[in-house]
Amino acid sequence: MLETSDFLKDDCLKINCTVGVVVSETDRPRLHSIRVPESDIGDQFAVLLENEESSDVTFIVSGEKFYAHKLVLAARSTVFETEFSDRMEEDGCEILITDMEPKVFKALLHYIYRDTLIEDEGLSGTSAVTSVFNTLPAKLLAAADKYDLPRLRLMCESVFCKDISVDSVAHILALADHYRAMELKSICLRFAAANLVAVLRADGFQYLKDNYPSLQSEILKTVAGCDEVSGGGKSRSVYGRYSEGADTLDRSIRQQTWENGEEGNRSDWIPLPLVGDDAVDGSPMQEE
């Protein structure tokens, strides 16, 4: 049959085929390598910071002198850049700092030169909620706000973020709002909304009511904006229903006001105060 086919001519059979070769690199130990050390530019700039002779600007903070370099400061902070714009060629100028403690200014310079937070036990926690504004991270946050240092701002926000709790969230929220730490503020609002009953019972909520009523309102508005997904449908949050004029005795609303989600006596209800323009009748929900 092959002899009578068209494939065999003059006792020769020609076969045409295409061969593809896939070349791949396999991981294997390299025979030779050169280890590149980690960058130590921060350490080198730290040496520069400690070199008084090469400095061209002196800061006086509560009688303590700090020596620095205008070019470094201007490169790191637009505020310093503006301040030194007409004094860049001037050597040995002195600047008096009256709104910052020496310890805080030292930590500020440490960040500017090394791009890291200074090692200090004051940065390890901010659990004393009543004095949160007096902590080193809070004062550094204020410095970051003053000198327009966004990375330092985020570093300080990160420190406070680790310490957010039912007892501390109100004070940290006030701090974040005061120094325009917007990411920290957003986290505080969401935390307070998610733990509303416990936050309402904490002293911090009264602190907000007395000192930052607008933030108290923002917490409740955050609650109002959180839709609860249940069984594929959406239902407005408790505060949202109040602000829309819902009946406060409605069973579905009452059940959402209980701390543990279980039905109980009306004496267990938690009154949700409505503040500002969002109040239905200008007063908190009354217990019966």
KAQUIRA-V401532 format. One record per pair of residues at least 6 apart in sequence whose C-alpha atoms are under 7 Angstrom apart, sorted by the first residue. I is the first residue (numbers start at 1). J is the second residue. Records with the same first field share a line. If there is no record, write none. Layout:
# KAQUIRA-V401532
I->J, J
This chain:
# KAQUIRA-V401532
2->8
7->13
42->113, 114, 115
43->114
45->113, 114
46->113, 114
49->68
52->67
55->67, 68, 69
56->68, 69, 70, 91, 92, 93
57->67, 68, 69, 70, 91, 92, 93, 94
58->65, 66, 67, 68, 92, 93, 94, 95
59->65, 66, 67, 94, 95, 96, 97
60->66, 95, 96, 97
61->96, 97, 98, 101, 102
62->101, 102
64->102
70->84, 88
73->80
74->80, 81
75->81
76->112
77->147, 148, 149
78->148
79->147, 148
104->136, 139, 140
107->118
108->140
110->118
111->117, 118
122->135, 136
123->136, 137
125->163
126->132, 135, 160, 163
127->163
129->168, 171
132->138, 171
133->175
137->156
141->153, 156
142->179
144->150, 152, 153
145->179
157->181, 184
161->184
166->198, 199, 202
167->202, 204
168->204
169->188, 192
170->204, 205, 208
171->204
173->185, 188
176->182, 184, 185
177->185
189->219, 222
190->222
192->199, 219
193->219, 222, 223
197->259, 270
199->205
208->215, 216
209->216
217->275, 276
220->239
223->237, 239
224->237, 238, 239, 240
226->237
227->234, 235, 236, 237
228->234, 235, 236, 237
229->235
238->253, 256
242->248, 280
243->278, 279, 280
245->280
255->261, 262, 263
257->269, 270
258->268, 269, 270
266->288
267->287
269->287
271->284, 285, 286, 287
272->284, 285
273->283, 284, 285
274->282, 283, 284
